[in-house]
Amino acid sequence: MTANQQQFQPSAAEIARRYRNIRAAMGAAGLDALIVSGSEYTGFEGAVRYMCGFQILHRYAYVLIPMDGEPTAVFPREATWVGDHSAIFIDEQVKVPHCGEWMAEQCKSRGWGRIGVYGLDFVIPVHDYRALADAGLSLVNFDVAFDHARAGKSAEELQSVRHSMAVNKAGVLAVVRAYEQGRTEAELMAAAEQTFVALGTGRNTMDMVLMGPNGSLLPQMVFADPARKVQDSDGLLYGLEVTGRGGHWVEFSRMIAPQGLGAETQKLMDAYAEFHELVKVNMRAGASAEDVHRTCVKPFAGKGWRMGHVCGHSIGMTMIEHPRIGEGSEFELVENMVCSMHPHVMTEDRTASLYFQETFLVGAKGAQPLSGVPVKFYKGGEGEL
């Protein structure tokens, strides 16, 4: 195990807490066992790392968790030498030709019939799902229940979250510092990526850019263009989402507008500032995710704007975790949840929009924005946020 992994290795008490919470949710659902799946697809690797400590470098992996007994980390045999298996903090691991067939046989031989699957909606490879389904097991979608069980973050996890935010802020600042008219969108993005890689994010970055003319942003989120040169009249927003070395995702970004904001964009920015103030007060333990959404988006209502993206969501070792902060989400927030809030608001004619991320820590009486950076825009070249 590397020194980096040792620094962020969860304690025995933290590992026990995770398994205790997940098994309580398994018991409530009447499960015999749970299959936790993860893949290298950005943001979908974290549940496996959460339950066994392994960071997926390539392909996919599982943790098979019985209601009683020891869990097993399961890997495809062709990935034997892919990733650092010494970081695994559970005792049992296997490398098999076909993960789905092996897990199905384990379930059948141990008399397990009702099997929860985390990752059933998006993550699990089709060939492994088919092997499980063909075995006649009763498969239960456990995505929501798993995320709800890990929603409240421990002190150890929050240390990792704060480290990730420091990394994210460093990348945003690198873009702001690197801004210069005539550079390409991709060159500016590279400043962030160089910072992220140097600070140990590995593959765990998800970056995009919104841009537009005359101090505005068009609503489409796109890859940074290696050919398009930025102009001082542009609006630019680099949406940056990363994990630090501990594996917890955070989201933080701010807008660059060298010649100032367009008139409609300034109105959107003012509404965003109101939104953040409402989040600080209303995103508290015991409030429902839907009520938080309805209360906090009021600054955007009645102004001829429309919403283009979910208001926010829980976030942790998976990039997007349940619950979503939006309509129809009745989950009651718990203390020490971490949520990314990023309403995507645009004019009806789509000529101006605003979308930037902030990560909040839910408390008993309100929420704390973890970046500590006010709602503002930058002109480029600033030396600090």
HUDADA-V761432 format. One record per residue. N is the residue number from 1. RES is the residue in three letters. OMEGA is omega in degrees with one decimal (999 if undefined). Layout:
N_RES_OMEGA / N_RES_OMEGA
//
This chain:
1_MET_-178.5 / 2_THR_176.9 / 3_ALA_177.5 / 4_ASN_-179.2 / 5_GLN_178.7 / 6_GLN_-178.0 / 7_GLN_-176.2 / 8_PHE_176.7 / 9_GLN_179.8 / 10_PRO_178.0 / 11_SER_177.0 / 12_ALA_179.0 / 13_ALA_178.8 / 14_GLU_177.9 / 15_ILE_179.0 / 16_ALA_178.6 / 17_ARG_-179.6 / 18_ARG_-178.0 / 19_TYR_177.6 / 20_ARG_-179.1 / 21_ASN_-179.1 / 22_ILE_-179.8 / 23_ARG_174.3 / 24_ALA_177.0 / 25_ALA_176.3 / 26_MET_179.7 / 27_GLY_179.0 / 28_ALA_180.0 / 29_ALA_179.0 / 30_GLY_-178.1 / 31_LEU_169.0 / 32_ASP_-178.3 / 33_ALA_179.3 / 34_LEU_172.2 / 35_ILE_177.1 / 36_VAL_-176.4 / 37_SER_176.0 / 38_GLY_178.4 / 39_SER_-179.7 / 40_GLU_176.0 / 41_TYR_-170.0 / 42_THR_177.4 / 43_GLY_-175.9 / 44_PHE_-178.3 / 45_GLU_-163.1 / 46_GLY_-176.8 / 47_ALA_176.2 / 48_VAL_178.1 / 49_ARG_179.9 / 50_TYR_-174.3 / 51_MET_-178.9 / 52_CYS_176.7 / 53_GLY_-176.8 / 54_PHE_176.5 / 55_GLN_-175.8 / 56_ILE_177.2 / 57_LEU_-177.3 / 58_HIS_178.6 / 59_ARG_-169.8 / 60_TYR_-179.9 / 61_ALA_-178.0 / 62_TYR_163.5 / 63_VAL_178.0 / 64_LEU_-172.4 / 65_ILE_174.0 / 66_PRO_176.3 / 67_MET_175.2 / 68_ASP_179.6 / 69_GLY_-173.2 / 70_GLU_176.2 / 71_PRO_179.3 / 72_THR_171.3 / 73_ALA_-172.6 / 74_VAL_-177.6 / 75_PHE_169.9 / 76_PRO_-173.8 / 77_ARG_-178.8 / 78_GLU_178.5 / 79_ALA_-177.6 / 80_THR_-175.4 / 81_TRP_-179.6 / 82_VAL_-178.0 / 83_GLY_-176.1 / 84_ASP_-177.7 / 85_HIS_177.9 / 86_SER_179.7 / 87_ALA_-176.8 / 88_ILE_-176.1 / 89_PHE_170.5 / 90_ILE_-169.5 / 91_ASP_-171.3 / 92_GLU_171.2 / 93_GLN_178.8 / 94_VAL_175.1 / 95_LYS_-167.6 / 96_VAL_-179.2 / 97_PRO_-176.6 / 98_HIS_-173.7 / 99_CYS_-177.5 / 100_GLY_179.4 / 101_GLU_-180.0 / 102_TRP_-179.4 / 103_MET_177.7 / 104_ALA_179.2 / 105_GLU_177.0 / 106_GLN_-179.8 / 107_CYS_-178.5 / 108_LYS_-176.7 / 109_SER_179.4 / 110_ARG_177.0 / 111_GLY_177.5 / 112_TRP_-178.8 / 113_GLY_-176.5 / 114_ARG_-170.7 / 115_ILE_172.7 / 116_GLY_176.7 / 117_VAL_169.2 / 118_TYR_-177.1 / 119_GLY_-177.1 / 120_LEU_-177.7 / 121_ASP_-169.6 / 122_PHE_-160.2 / 123_VAL_-167.9 / 124_ILE_177.5 / 125_PRO_-174.9 / 126_VAL_-176.2 / 127_HIS_176.8 / 128_ASP_175.6 / 129_TYR_-179.9 / 130_ARG_179.6 / 131_ALA_178.4 / 132_LEU_-179.2 / 133_ALA_-178.5 / 134_ASP_179.8 / 135_ALA_178.2 / 136_GLY_177.6 / 137_LEU_174.0 / 138_SER_-176.1 / 139_LEU_-176.4 / 140_VAL_176.1 / 141_ASN_-174.3 / 142_PHE_-177.0 / 143_ASP_-175.8 / 144_VAL_-177.4 / 145_ALA_179.4 / 146_PHE_-179.2 / 147_ASP_177.7 / 148_HIS_-178.5 / 149_ALA_-179.7 / 150_ARG_-174.5 / 151_ALA_179.8 / 152_GLY_-176.1 / 153_LYS_177.2 / 154_SER_176.8 / 155_ALA_178.0 / 156_GLU_179.2 / 157_GLU_-178.7 / 158_LEU_173.6 / 159_GLN_177.6 / 160_SER_178.8 / 161_VAL_-178.4 / 162_ARG_174.5 / 163_HIS_178.9 / 164_SER_179.3 / 165_MET_177.3 / 166_ALA_177.3 / 167_VAL_-179.1 / 168_ASN_179.2 / 169_LYS_178.6 / 170_ALA_178.0 / 171_GLY_177.4 / 172_VAL_179.5 / 173_LEU_178.6 / 174_ALA_177.4 / 175_VAL_-180.0 / 176_VAL_-179.6 / 177_ARG_-174.3 / 178_ALA_-175.4 / 179_TYR_173.4 / 180_GLU_178.8 / 181_GLN_179.5 / 182_GLY_173.6 / 183_ARG_-179.8 / 184_THR_175.7 / 185_GLU_-177.0 / 186_ALA_177.4 / 187_GLU_177.6 / 188_LEU_177.1 / 189_MET_-178.9 / 190_ALA_177.9 / 191_ALA_177.1 / 192_ALA_-176.6 / 193_GLU_177.5 / 194_GLN_177.9 / 195_THR_-178.0 / 196_PHE_-178.3 / 197_VAL_179.8 / 198_ALA_-178.3 / 199_LEU_169.2 / 200_GLY_178.7 / 201_THR_-173.7 / 202_GLY_179.9 / 203_ARG_-169.8 / 204_ASN_170.8 / 205_THR_176.1 / 206_MET_-168.8 / 207_ASP_179.3 / 208_MET_178.2 / 209_VAL_166.4 / 210_LEU_179.2 / 211_MET_178.0 / 212_GLY_-178.7 / 213_PRO_169.1 / 214_ASN_175.6 / 215_GLY_179.5 / 216_SER_176.4 / 217_LEU_169.1 / 218_LEU_-169.4 / 219_PRO_-175.7 / 220_GLN_175.8 / 221_MET_-172.5 / 222_VAL_170.4 / 223_PHE_176.7 / 224_ALA_-174.1 / 225_ASP_179.0 / 226_PRO_-178.5 / 227_ALA_-173.6 / 228_ARG_178.9 / 229_LYS_-177.1 / 230_VAL_179.2 / 231_GLN_-179.7 / 232_ASP_178.7 / 233_SER_-176.6 / 234_ASP_159.0 / 235_GLY_-178.8 / 236_LEU_173.7 / 237_LEU_177.6 / 238_TYR_178.5 / 239_GLY_-171.6 / 240_LEU_179.8 / 241_GLU_-173.1 / 242_VAL_159.7 / 243_THR_168.1 / 244_GLY_-173.4 / 245_ARG_179.3 / 246_GLY_174.8 / 247_GLY_178.0 / 248_HIS_-179.3 / 249_TRP_168.5 / 250_VAL_179.4 / 251_GLU_179.6 / 252_PHE_175.3 / 253_SER_174.3 / 254_ARG_-173.1 / 255_MET_171.4 / 256_ILE_177.5 / 257_ALA_-171.8 / 258_PRO_179.8 / 259_GLN_178.1 / 260_GLY_-176.7 / 261_LEU_168.5 / 262_GLY_-173.4 / 263_ALA_-178.5 / 264_GLU_178.7 / 265_THR_176.3 / 266_GLN_176.9 / 267_LYS_177.8 / 268_LEU_179.2 / 269_MET_177.9 / 270_ASP_178.5 / 271_ALA_177.5 / 272_TYR_178.3 / 273_ALA_176.4 / 274_GLU_178.7 / 275_PHE_-178.7 / 276_HIS_178.1 / 277_GLU_178.1 / 278_LEU_176.9 / 279_VAL_-179.2 / 280_LYS_-175.9 / 281_VAL_-167.6 / 282_ASN_177.8 / 283_MET_-175.6 / 284_ARG_179.2 / 285_ALA_-179.8 / 286_GLY_176.8 / 287_ALA_177.2 / 288_SER_179.5 / 289_ALA_179.5 / 290_GLU_179.6 / 291_ASP_176.8 / 292_VAL_178.8 / 293_HIS_-174.8 / 294_ARG_-179.4 / 295_THR_-170.3 / 296_CYS_-179.4 / 297_VAL_-178.6 / 298_LYS_178.5 / 299_PRO_-178.7 / 300_PHE_-174.3 / 301_ALA_172.5 / 302_GLY_-178.1 / 303_LYS_179.6 / 304_GLY_179.1 / 305_TRP_176.3 / 306_ARG_179.1 / 307_MET_-178.6 / 308_GLY_-174.7 / 309_HIS_-178.5 / 310_VAL_-176.8 / 311_CYS_-179.0 / 312_GLY_-177.7 / 313_HIS_170.5 / 314_SER_-177.9 / 315_ILE_-179.1 / 316_GLY_178.9 / 317_MET_164.4 / 318_THR_-171.5 / 319_MET_178.1 / 320_ILE_179.1 / 321_GLU_171.8 / 322_HIS_6.1 / 323_PRO_166.9 / 324_ARG_175.1 / 325_ILE_-173.8 / 326_GLY_-179.5 / 327_GLU_174.4 / 328_GLY_-179.0 / 329_SER_-173.2 / 330_GLU_-177.2 / 331_PHE_176.3 / 332_GLU_-177.9 / 333_LEU_179.8 / 334_VAL_-179.5 / 335_GLU_-179.5 / 336_ASN_162.9 / 337_MET_173.8 / 338_VAL_-175.6 / 339_CYS_170.8 / 340_SER_-179.9 / 341_MET_-173.0 / 342_HIS_177.7 / 343_PRO_179.1 / 344_HIS_-172.1 / 345_VAL_-177.5 / 346_MET_174.0 / 347_THR_-178.9 / 348_GLU_-179.7 / 349_ASP_175.2 / 350_ARG_-179.5 / 351_THR_178.1 / 352_ALA_177.3 / 353_SER_172.9 / 354_LEU_179.1 / 355_TYR_168.5 / 356_PHE_-169.4 / 357_GLN_169.0 / 358_GLU_179.3 / 359_THR_-175.3 / 360_PHE_172.3 / 361_LEU_-177.4 / 362_VAL_177.1 / 363_GLY_-178.8 / 364_ALA_-175.1 / 365_LYS_-179.1 / 366_GLY_-174.6 / 367_ALA_179.9 / 368_GLN_173.5 / 369_PRO_-169.5 / 370_LEU_179.2 / 371_SER_-174.0 / 372_GLY_-177.6 / 373_VAL_-178.7 / 374_PRO_175.4 / 375_VAL_-176.4 / 376_LYS_173.9 / 377_PHE_-177.9 / 378_TYR_178.8 / 379_LYS_-179.9 / 380_GLY_-179.5 / 381_GLY_178.5 / 382_GLU_-177.3 / 383_GLY_178.1 / 384_GLU_179.6 / 385_LEU_999
//
